[in-house]
Amino acid sequence: MASTTKTVVDKTVQPILFDSKNNDQRSTQEKQQPQSTPSSRDGILPSIERLHRLHGTSILLDASTLLRLPASTYATSCTIFHRAYHRLSLRKHCVWSVAMGCILLASKVEEEPRSIHSIILTFAHIYRRRRLRVGDDISKYHYGAADAEADNCAVLNDQEKENVVRSVKPMSMLGPVYAEWKEALFNIENVILQTLGFTLYWIPDSHPHKFILYFVRVLEIDDNEVAQKAWDYCNDSCRIDLCVRCEPEIMACAAILMACSSNEIELPLVPCPWWEVFIGGNRDGDLSAVCNAILSVGDEENMEIRRAKYAFVPSLLDKTSFNDPESYLWSKAD
């Protein structure tokens, strides 16, 4: 008798990370799905797991920008990231190492290869920048106060911190600091590949970005600003695990709906809402849930979201991470 157990290769909907404060706003589909993830089974609250996932995807965004990777590669790296953490626990693997592995794998999948050396230097630069901003006011700076405090971490003024970031020499490929980053990168690449069954080829075809232009054309929307804004919303959706639990068509429709609403463009609602043409009927609740989830990511008034986006958030590993406070890298960062 064949086993009915779902494997990691199955492209099925996975457990959901929701904000417990907005539990009543979740759709029927969300409430019916299991909430268990490896991290939650290790005693990590959904709100804390969400914070660390936002932190990881913010690192991916910074790295993609510095490495000049296209949006599709960033989206692929985020999908790999979220799928990995539906099989891995934050108690076992920190977001910094997983983010590095996701960038490396995404660049290969999307045929936008970047050298190991450039990836390590990029992540070391992001780490150094966030490390130097520990102790700053998170409501004021884009790189704000971290959860961690360490001796002498905030003794420099703003100009001195910027000078350190600009003038630091690239690390030697033969030094111990480079070796730490390289070992973390190679180890996590193997872990992610084994976790996801070495099956990544289909991910680039599952991004909502690929549906935006087609849907806009069918809806006869001539405003390029709407398409751009919808594209931006799709980028925001990569920060949370929507790519794991929702079909890309729903995310594309949600992005177009919010973009049209912002630009005061009305789309047909009779004889049926326009989105039913693309995603079928009885999906209003799911569409609303996706819209709310994407909008919540852009809430700059939420200090937890700002901390995840711009600060350094220490890992939840049972043993300290390779770049946690008081680690060797932490003492050598600046």
N, C-alpha and C positions, 0 to 999 in steps of 0.2 A: 504493500500500500504506500502510495507516494505521500511524502510529508507535506502538510498544509502550512507549515511554519513559514512566515514571510522572511525572506533573506534581505540583506542590505542592498542587493542589486535591484530589488523591486522599487519602482518609482512611485511609491504609494504615499498617501498622506501620513505624516508623522505626528507625534505628540505636540501639544501646543504650549507655548510660553505666553501667558496672559498676565495683564496687570490686575492683581487681586482687588485693587481699588475700583476697577471698572468691571467687575465680574458680572454684574447684571446686564451689561451691554453686549455680552458675548452672544453670538448667533447660536441657533439651535444645533447646527453642525458642530460648532466648537464645543458645546457643552456635552455632546454625545461622545466625543473622542477622548482617549486616555490622556492623562496629564503627566504620566510618569516619564522621566528622562533619566539617564544614568546619573546626572548631577543631583536630581531631586531624590533619587534612591540613596544617595550618599549624604542626605541631610541638608542640601542647599535649597534655600527658598527660591520659588520662581522669580521673585523680584530681584534677588541677588544674581541669579543666573542670567536674567535679562540684562542687568547692568554689565556683566562681564562679556556678554555677546555683543552688546553695543560698543563696548570698549574695543573688542577685537576687530569689529568691522570698521571702526574709526581708524584703527591702525592700518587696516587694509586700504582704506581710502587715501590716507596720507602716503602710503608706500606706492600705490598705483599712480598717484599724481607725480611723485618725485621720479619714478621710473618711466614716466610718460607712457603708461599702458592705456589702451583704449577702454572705453566704458564697458565693453563686452567682457574684457578680461577681468575687470574689477567685479562685475556681476558673477562671473564664473568662480572667482576666488571666494566670494561671499557664500555662494551656493555650496561649495565644497566645505567651507567653514561650518555652516549651519548643519549640514548633513553629518559631518564628522562628530559634532557635539550632540547629535541625537544617538550616537553610538559610544561616545567617549564621555568621561566625567571631568569636570573642572578640578576634581580632587587629584586627578592623575596627570592632566596635561594643561599647562597654562596657555592663555590666549596668545601670548607673544610668540611662542614656538609654533603653535598651530597656524597662526596668521602667516608666519614666514613660509611654512610648508605649503599653505594654500596659494600664496603668490607664486611660488616656484612651479607648482603643478598647473595652476591656471595659465601661466605663461607658456607652458608646454602644450597644453590642450588647445589653446587659442592660436598656437603657432606665432607667438610674440615672445620668443625666448629672451631671457635676460641672464647674464652670467651670475654664477654663485657669488662672485666677488661683489658685483654691483648690488645684489639683493642684501647681502650682509652689511655693506656700508650704508645702504639706505635705512635699514632697520636700526642700525647703531646710531645714525643721525637722529631719527625720530625718538629713539630711547633717550639720547642725550638731551634733546630739547625738552622732553617731558620731565626728565629727571631734574633738570635745572629749574623747572617751574614749580617744584614741590614747595608748598608753603605760600604760594601766591593766592590772591583772592580769585576764586573761580568765577564769581559773578562779573569780574572785570576783564580777565584775560582769556584768550582762546586756549592758552595752555595754563590752566589754573591749578588750584590746590589739589593735591593728591590725598588719598586716604592715608598714605604712609608718611611718617615723619622720621627723619634721620638727622644725626648731628651734622652741622655745617652745610645743610642742603639748601638753605635760603639766605645765605650771608651775602650774596652778590646783589647789586642793584640791577635794574632792568637793562641798562646799557651794557653792563659787564656780562650779563647773561647772553645777550645778543652777540657780543663780541666773541664769547667762547664758542657759540654755535657756528659763527662765520669763519673763525680763524683756526679752528682745530685741524690738525693734520690727519689725513686718512690713516687708519690703523695699519700696521704692518701685517702682511699675510703670514708672516712667520712668528708673530707674537702670541702670547697666551690668551689675550682678549679675543682676537680673531678666531682662535681655536675653539673658544667657548661657543661663540655664535655658530661656527661651522658645524660643530658636533650637534648642537641643538637642532639645526636645520636638517641635517641628514637623518637624524634619528626620527624626527617627526614626519618627514616625508615618507619613510617606510611605514610608520604607524598608520598614517592616513590612507595610503594605498591599500594596506591590508584590511583596514576597517571598512573601506568602501568597495572592497572586492576587485580592485584594479579596474573598475568600470567607471570612467569619467567622460567617455567620448560623447555621450548624449546631452551633457549639461548645457553646452552653448546653444542648443536648439530649444531650451526650455525657459529662456528669459522672456519676461513680458515686453522688453524693448522691441523684440522682433515683430510684435503684433501692433505696436502703436501706429506706425505709418499706414499699415493696411487698414486698420479700423478708421483712422482719420479720413482716409481717402474714400472709404465706403460711406461714411457719414457726411461727406462733402463739406468738410471743414477747411476753409481756405486760409485761416489765420495761422501763420507759422508760429506765432507766440504760443498758441494753444498746444501745438505739437511739442514745442520745446519744454513747456511747463509740465506736460504729461510725462515727457522723458525724464525730467528732474524728479518727479514723484516716483517713477520707477527706480531711479537711483536710490531714493530714500527707502524704498521697500527692501532694498538689499541689506539694510542695517539690522533688520529683524528677520525671524525665521519664516516669513510669508512664503519664501521660495520653496520651503519644504512642505508646507501644509496647504497651499492654495495652487490652483491651476494658473498658469501664466496669463490666460485669457481674462480671468477675473481681475487680476492685478492691473492689466492693461485697461480694462473697462473702468476700474476705480480711478486710475490716473487720469483718464480722459474726462470722467465725470467731474473730478475736482478741478481740473484745468478749465473746463468749460464754465463751471460755476464761478471760478475766480474772474473769468473774462466776460461774465454775463452773457454767455451764448446758450440759447435754448435748443435742446435736442428733442426729437419727437418722443412723446409718451403714449400716443394713441396710434393705432388700436392696441399697441402694447409698448412697454418701455423699450427704448432702442437697444439696451444691452442684452435683451432676451434673444436677439438675433445672433449674438456671438456666444452667449454662455447658457442659453436655455431659460426656461421659466422657473419660478419659485427660488430665485437666488438673491432676492433683494437683501435678505438678512446678511448673507455672506459678503455681498458687495459693500454694505454699510460697515461691517466689521473690518474689512480691509481698508476702507477709507479712514476710519477712526485710528486704526493701527499706524498707518502711514503718517497721518497728521500728528500723532503723539510723538513721533520721532523728531519732528521739527519744532517741538516745544522748547524754546530756548529759555523760558522762565523756570523750567524744571531743573533744579540744581543737580539731581541725580543723573539726568540725561547729559547735562553739561560736563559733569565729572567723567562720565563714560566716554564722551567725545574728545575731551581735550586734556584730561589729567592722566596721571599714572595711577592705575588701580592695582594693588598688589594681588598676587595669585592666591588661590584657595587650596594650593597643593598641600597634601599631608606633610611633605617635606618642602622646604623653600625652593622656589624656582631658580633657574640659573641667573635671573636678573632681578630678583626681589631685593628689597632693602637689606643691607648688611651682607649681600652676596659679594663675590669678587668683582663682578661687573659693576655693581652699584658704586663701589668705592673707587672704580677706575673711570666712571662715566665722564667726569669733568676734571 
